[in-house]
Amino acid sequence: MAQVQKKILSEYFKKVLSGEKKTELRLADFEINKGDTLVLVEIDDNTKKETGRKLEVKVSYVMKTKDCTYWSQEDIDKYGFQMIQFDPIDQK
């Protein structure tokens, strides 16, 4: 199982932390699979700088598609999309 680190805006980080948000739509420009650990690195919504907080979640489902328009058509054609579903990992 792999560990993948990705930045996430503070607004969404807080929702993941509270348990409200359990999915993440990302450009499929990296490899991630069920069972991997996704390390979410919080970045400030305004400055886009890291806040120092991180959260580990376990990937429980990955769906890849090319039927969405959040990114440029060039990137969509090159990478496609992936929907990542995750569950919290007990933090010690």
N, CA and C of each residue as an Amber inpcrd file, in Angstrom:
protein
   276
   0.8280000  -1.1770000   0.0000000   0.0000000   0.0000000   0.0000000
   0.8820000   1.2530000   0.0000000   0.4700000   2.2320000  -0.7660000
   1.2410000   3.4640000  -0.9180000   0.7000000   4.5800000  -0.0280000
   1.5110000   5.6080000   0.1600000   1.1010000   6.8240000   0.8480000
   1.2590000   7.9690000  -0.1440000   0.1710000   8.7250000  -0.3370000
   0.1570000   9.8320000  -1.2890000  -0.1780000  11.1060000  -0.5250000
   0.5930000  12.1630000  -0.7500000   0.3680000  13.4390000  -0.0690000
  -0.1760000  14.4540000  -1.0620000  -1.2660000  15.1310000  -0.6850000
  -1.8790000  16.1580000  -1.5260000  -2.3190000  17.3290000  -0.6640000
  -2.2220000  18.5220000  -1.2260000  -2.6760000  19.7290000  -0.5340000
  -4.1860000  19.8470000  -0.6550000  -4.7980000  20.4790000   0.3650000
  -6.2400000  20.6950000   0.3750000  -6.5210000  22.0290000   1.0680000
  -7.4120000  22.8140000   0.4860000  -7.7790000  24.0960000   1.0940000
  -8.3620000  23.8810000   2.4890000  -8.1030000  24.8340000   3.3720000
  -8.5570000  24.7640000   4.7570000 -10.0640000  24.5300000   4.8560000
 -10.8210000  25.1780000   3.9960000 -12.2810000  25.0190000   3.9880000
 -12.6720000  23.5460000   3.8850000 -12.0050000  22.8110000   3.0150000
 -12.3310000  21.4040000   2.8000000 -11.6460000  20.5070000   3.8250000
 -10.4430000  20.8940000   4.2620000  -9.7310000  20.1490000   5.2950000
 -10.6140000  20.0190000   6.5420000 -11.2170000  21.1270000   6.9500000
 -12.0700000  21.1340000   8.1410000 -13.2600000  20.1990000   7.9790000
 -13.8080000  20.1190000   6.7740000 -14.9510000  19.2390000   6.5340000
 -14.5330000  17.7720000   6.5650000 -13.3380000  17.4850000   6.0860000
 -12.8170000  16.1170000   6.1740000 -12.5720000  15.7750000   7.6390000
 -11.9510000  16.6900000   8.3660000 -11.6370000  16.4840000   9.7750000
 -12.8940000  16.2150000  10.5970000 -13.9830000  16.9190000  10.2990000
 -15.2310000  16.7460000  11.0440000 -16.0010000  15.4940000  10.6320000
 -15.6150000  14.8930000   9.5070000 -16.3240000  13.7050000   9.0150000
 -17.4120000  14.0270000   8.0170000 -17.6540000  15.3140000   7.7740000
 -18.6940000  15.7290000   6.8310000 -18.3260000  15.3700000   5.3910000
 -17.0530000  15.5190000   5.0430000 -16.5840000  15.2870000   3.6690000
 -15.7830000  13.9930000   3.6200000 -16.2110000  13.0650000   2.7540000
 -15.5480000  11.7670000   2.6710000 -15.1370000  11.4050000   1.2520000
 -15.1960000  12.3640000   0.3370000 -14.7610000  12.1160000  -1.0420000
 -13.9280000  13.2900000  -1.5230000 -13.1270000  13.0270000  -2.5330000
 -12.2650000  14.0620000  -3.0860000 -12.1730000  13.8510000  -4.5900000
 -12.5190000  14.8740000  -5.3730000 -12.3810000  14.8150000  -6.8190000
 -11.0600000  15.4600000  -7.1850000 -10.2060000  14.7110000  -7.8500000
  -8.8780000  15.1940000  -8.2110000  -8.5760000  14.8440000  -9.6550000
  -7.7430000  15.6600000 -10.2730000  -7.1980000  15.3270000 -11.5730000
  -6.3850000  14.0460000 -11.4060000  -6.5710000  13.1040000 -12.3050000
  -5.9140000  11.7890000 -12.1740000  -4.4860000  11.8300000 -12.7070000
  -3.7010000  12.8020000 -12.2380000  -2.3120000  12.9330000 -12.6730000
  -1.3530000  12.2570000 -11.7000000  -1.8890000  11.3870000 -10.8320000
  -1.0770000  10.5980000  -9.9040000  -1.7910000   9.2680000  -9.6850000
  -1.0380000   8.2880000  -9.2310000  -1.5920000   6.9510000  -9.0010000
  -2.0130000   6.8120000  -7.5480000  -3.2360000   6.3540000  -7.3320000
  -3.7320000   6.0640000  -5.9890000  -4.7380000   4.9280000  -6.1070000
  -4.7510000   4.0570000  -5.1220000  -5.5960000   2.8740000  -5.1800000
  -6.2540000   2.5970000  -3.8370000  -7.2870000   1.7850000  -3.8640000
  -7.9640000   1.3450000  -2.6480000  -6.9180000   0.7590000  -1.7000000
  -6.9980000   1.1530000  -0.4370000  -6.0620000   0.6730000   0.5730000
  -4.8940000   1.6070000   0.8200000  -4.6340000   2.5430000  -0.1060000
  -3.5560000   3.5130000   0.0800000  -3.9280000   4.5160000   1.1660000
  -2.9320000   5.1870000   1.6930000  -3.1460000   6.2720000   2.6510000
  -2.9910000   7.5980000   1.9130000  -3.9980000   8.4500000   2.0430000
  -3.9590000   9.7890000   1.4760000  -3.6670000  10.7590000   2.6140000
  -2.5480000  11.4770000   2.5140000  -2.1680000  12.4670000   3.5140000
  -2.6050000  13.8240000   2.9860000  -3.5770000  14.4250000   3.6490000
  -4.1010000  15.7200000   3.2440000  -3.3710000  16.8170000   4.0140000
  -2.7240000  17.7090000   3.2920000  -1.9500000  18.8030000   3.8690000
  -2.7710000  20.0750000   3.7280000  -3.1670000  20.6500000   4.8560000
  -4.0040000  21.8450000   4.8490000  -3.2360000  23.0550000   4.3480000
  -3.8670000  23.8050000   3.4270000  -3.3070000  25.0860000   2.9930000
  -4.3490000  26.1760000   3.2440000  -3.8500000  27.3360000   3.5980000
  -4.7120000  28.4770000   3.8790000  -5.4960000  28.8620000   2.6350000
  -6.7920000  29.1110000   2.8120000  -7.6670000  29.4410000   1.6850000
  -7.2050000  30.6900000   0.9280000  -6.6240000  31.6600000   1.6190000
  -6.2360000  32.9260000   0.9910000  -4.7890000  32.9370000   0.5250000
  -3.8750000  32.5470000   1.4040000  -2.4500000  32.6340000   1.0710000
  -1.9520000  31.4260000   0.2860000  -2.6850000  30.3240000   0.3620000
  -2.3150000  29.0490000  -0.2860000  -1.0220000  28.4700000   0.3030000
  -0.6440000  28.9120000   1.5070000   0.5260000  28.3740000   2.1920000
   0.0860000  27.2920000   3.1750000   0.9700000  26.3060000   3.3900000
   0.6650000  25.2240000   4.3160000   0.4860000  25.7640000   5.7270000
  -0.5150000  25.2200000   6.4400000  -0.8040000  25.6480000   7.8110000
  -0.0340000  24.8290000   8.8350000   0.5160000  23.6930000   8.4230000
   1.2110000  22.7990000   9.3480000   0.3630000  21.6200000   9.7850000
  -0.9320000  21.6440000   9.4530000  -1.8030000  20.5290000   9.8330000
  -1.8740000  19.5160000   8.6950000  -1.8840000  18.2460000   9.0810000
  -2.0160000  17.1450000   8.1210000  -3.0260000  16.1550000   8.6730000
  -3.6630000  15.4430000   7.7780000  -4.6440000  14.4470000   8.1630000
  -4.4640000  13.2410000   7.2650000  -4.3640000  12.0560000   7.8570000
  -4.2570000  10.8250000   7.0860000  -5.6220000  10.1660000   6.9880000
  -5.9810000   9.7570000   5.7680000  -7.2270000   9.0200000   5.5420000
  -6.9020000   7.7870000   4.7050000  -7.7070000   6.7570000   4.8820000
  -7.5040000   5.5160000   4.1300000  -8.4220000   5.5310000   2.9180000
  -7.8670000   5.2600000   1.7420000  -8.6480000   5.2420000   0.5050000
  -9.4700000   3.9560000   0.4650000 -10.7880000   4.1120000   0.3610000
 -11.6730000   2.9470000   0.3340000 -12.3050000   2.7200000  -1.0380000
 -12.1630000   3.6770000  -1.9490000 -12.7340000   3.5340000  -3.2930000
 -12.1200000   4.5830000  -4.2020000 -11.8300000   4.2140000  -5.4390000
 -11.3360000   5.1530000  -6.4410000 -12.1330000   4.9450000  -7.7180000
 -12.7330000   6.0130000  -8.2500000 -13.4540000   5.9680000  -9.5190000
 -12.7520000   6.9140000 -10.4780000 -12.3910000   6.4190000 -11.6440000
 -11.7400000   7.2650000 -12.6470000 -12.6930000   7.4870000 -13.8120000
 -12.6970000   8.7240000 -14.3480000 -13.5920000   9.0850000 -15.4410000
 -12.9870000  10.2410000 -16.2300000 -13.5900000  10.5670000 -17.3560000
 -13.1870000  11.7400000 -18.1370000 -14.4000000  12.6330000 -18.4170000
 -15.4750000  12.4610000 -17.6470000 -16.7370000  13.1740000 -17.8900000
 -16.9750000  14.3110000 -16.8960000 -16.0440000  15.2550000 -16.7840000
 -16.1920000  16.3790000 -15.8660000 -15.4090000  17.5610000 -16.4280000
 -15.7530000  18.7960000 -16.0180000 -15.1280000  19.9690000 -16.6420000
 -14.4900000  20.9570000 -15.6540000 -13.9460000  20.5080000 -14.5460000
 -13.2940000  21.4130000 -13.6000000 -11.9090000  21.8470000 -14.0730000
 -11.2830000  21.0530000 -14.9030000  -9.9220000  21.3380000 -15.3540000
  -9.9210000  21.5670000 -16.8580000  -8.8030000  21.9920000 -17.3850000
  -8.7040000  22.2560000 -18.8240000  -8.9340000  20.9670000 -19.6110000
  -9.4550000  21.1120000 -20.8200000  -9.6990000  19.9480000 -21.6630000
  -8.3960000  19.2040000 -21.9570000  -7.3100000  19.9600000 -22.0890000
  -6.0060000  19.3340000 -22.3290000  -5.6250000  18.3980000 -21.1810000
  -5.7770000  18.8570000 -19.9260000  -5.4670000  18.0150000 -18.7690000
  -6.4500000  16.8550000 -18.6400000  -7.7170000  17.1030000 -18.9350000
  -8.7070000  16.0240000 -18.8880000  -8.3450000  14.9420000 -19.8910000
  -7.9980000  15.3470000 -21.1060000  -7.6270000  14.3720000 -22.1360000
  -6.3760000  13.5990000 -21.7360000  -5.4360000  14.2820000 -21.1060000
  -4.1820000  13.6440000 -20.7380000  -4.3350000  12.7040000 -19.5400000
  -5.0690000  13.1350000 -18.4960000  -5.1020000  12.3930000 -17.2380000
  -6.4420000  11.7500000 -16.9070000  -7.5600000  12.3590000 -17.3100000
  -8.8580000  11.8970000 -16.8340000  -9.0660000  12.3630000 -15.4060000
 -10.0100000  11.7610000 -14.7150000 -10.3420000  12.1380000 -13.3460000
 -10.3120000  10.9150000 -12.4520000 -10.2840000  11.1680000 -11.1620000
 -10.4850000  10.0970000 -10.2010000 -11.2530000  10.6500000  -9.0120000
 -12.2550000   9.8920000  -8.6020000 -13.0160000  10.2150000  -7.4040000
 -12.4670000   9.3400000  -6.2970000 -12.0470000   9.9470000  -5.2030000
 -11.4360000   9.2220000  -4.0980000 -12.3920000   9.2530000  -2.9110000
 -12.7530000   8.0860000  -2.4380000 -13.5660000   7.9790000  -1.2180000
 -12.6470000   7.4890000  -0.1130000 -12.7960000   8.0270000   1.0980000
 -11.8960000   7.6320000   2.1740000 -12.6010000   7.5560000   3.5030000
 -11.9700000   6.8410000   4.4130000 -12.4260000   6.6790000   5.7800000
 -11.3140000   7.1430000   6.7140000 -11.6450000   7.6920000   7.8790000
 -10.6140000   8.1680000   8.7960000  -9.7270000   7.0400000   9.2890000
  -8.4900000   7.3630000   9.5740000  -7.5650000   6.4520000  10.2520000
  -7.4580000   6.9510000  11.6790000  -7.5470000   6.0480000  12.6260000
  -7.4260000   6.4450000  14.0270000  -6.1060000   7.1610000  14.2310000
  -6.1630000   8.3910000  14.7220000  -4.9640000   9.1870000  14.9800000
  -4.5200000   8.9480000  16.4200000  -3.2260000   8.7380000  16.6250000
  -2.7160000   8.4760000  17.9720000  -1.9210000   9.6330000  18.4810000
